Amino acid sequence: MNLGQTVFAQLLEFIPSYEFQVCVDRYQGNRYVKDFSCWDQFLCLVFAQLTDRTSLRDIETCLRAQQPKLYHMGFRGRASRATLADANEARDWRIYRDFAQVLIGMARDLYRDESFGVELSETVYAFDSTTVDLCLSLFPWRSFVAARAPSSCIPCWMCAAAFRPVFM
């Protein structure tokens, strides 16, 4: 039996939690929050990304399977579907944008002396290639996409609104 840290907890040691808290405080992300903090939401999103979860139900099922280990993985709040959905809807997205800028700054410092360090000073664009289920009542053009693709998903990078510069 493993008595050490989980791999997820070891990965989190590289995340500057103080800088994340600064970003949360800037936009009052934990205002009126009792149990499920922005840090818990961030952990859920990181866990979902690393384990290739595709839905809130999938995230919840996978986290519940790890219930005895969640505290040791860094989770303090209970992550249910409704709680995670409410957090994703209500929390300010700029928290995560600013934190991404912090992480990009850390990456620049780490790779400053590498041969491709010059390329990092230029504008970089991030493409989100995850899939999103679209409701036909909200997106009537989705029926065209569904006719061309066998699934009910469309890659986000096809949407022009998802094409934004990460930093300048």
N, C-alpha and C positions, 0 to 999 in steps of 0.2 A: 504494500500500500504506500502511495506517495505521501510523504509527510511534509514536503516542501510546498512552495507556491505553485499555483496553476500557471500554465503558459500565458493565459490571459492576464493574470496579475503581474507577471514578469514584463509583459509588453507595456502595461500601464505605467510601469516605473519610468518609462521614457517620456511620458506625457507630463508636461509641466502643469500640475493642478493649480498652482497659484495663479499662473497666467490665465488659465481657464476661469478661475473665480473672479479675476479682474474684469474679464469680458462679461461675465454674468452680472456683476455689480454695475457695470456701465449701463446696461439695458434693464436693470432690475428684474432679471429673469426668475429669481426665486421669490418674488413678491407674491404674497398670498398663497404660498405653497406650503403644505403641511408635511407630506410624506415623500413625494416623488420629485426630487430636486433636478436641476438642470444637469448635474453630474450624473445622476442615475439615468437620465434620458440619453446623455452622451454615451454612457457605457452600453446601453441597450443598442444604440445605433452602431457603435463600433463592433459589438458582438454580432449584430446582424450582418454587417459588412464582411467580417472575417469568416463567418460560418455560412455565408451565401444564403441567408434567409430571404424570402421573397414577399412575405406578408406579415401583418401584425399577429395573426393566428400562429404562423410558423415561428415567429420570434418568441411568442408566449409559450408555446409548446416546448421549444428547445430550452428556454430558461427554466421552465418548471421541471424538466428532466434533470437539471443541475441544481435543484433547490438546496440540497445540503451544502453546496460549494459556493453559492452566490455571495454570501458575506465575505468569504475569503477571496473572491474574485473582485471585490470592491463595491458590490451593489449594497445599498442600504435601504432603499425603498422597494416595495413590491411592484413588479412590472406586469400588470395585466393589460389586456388588449385595450380596454376603455381608457385606462390611465395613460398608456402610451399614445393613443390616438388623441386624447385631449391635450397632452403635452405637445405633440407635434403640431397641433392646430393653434394653440394659444401662445407658445413661446416665440420670442422674437428670433428670426432667422439670422439677424446680424450678429448675435452671440457667436454662432458657429463660423460665420464669415470672418469675424475678427480673430477668432482662435485659429482659423486656417492660416491667416496672415502671420500669426505668431509661429506656427509650425513651419511655414515657408521660410521665415527668417532664420529659424534654427537650421533648416536644411541648407540654406545659403552659407551660413557660418561653417557648417560641417564640410561642405564641398568647395570651399573657397579656393583651396590650393589644387584642386583636381583640374584636369585638362578641359573638362567641359564646363568649368566654372564661369567662363565668359558667356555661355549661352543662358545661364540663370539670370543674368542682369537684363536680359531682354524680356519683352512681354510674353507671358505664357498663358495659353488658353486651356481651360479644363473642359473636357467633354464628359458628360455623365451618360454612360451607356447602359444604365439600369433600365428595366422595363417598368411601365406604369399601366395598371388597368384603368381603362377609361370607360366612363358611364355614357351610354348612348344618348340618354336624355340631356346630358350636359354638353356633350361633344357630338353633334350630329354628323360631322365629317368622319367620325370613327367607323361608320358602316362601310365607307370606302376602303379604309385600311383593313378592316376585318375581311373584306372580300378578297384582298390580295394576300393576306397572311393567315395561316391556319390558327394562330392563337389570338386572344383578345388583347394583346399587349402591343405597344408601340415603343420603340427606343426613344428615350428622351432627347438624344442628340439630334434627332430629326427635327425637333422643334427649334425654331430660330430663337425663341426666348431663352433657351438653355445655353446659348452660346454667349458667354460673358467673360470678360477678361478677369483672371484671378488676381493679378496684381500688375501694376505698371512700373 
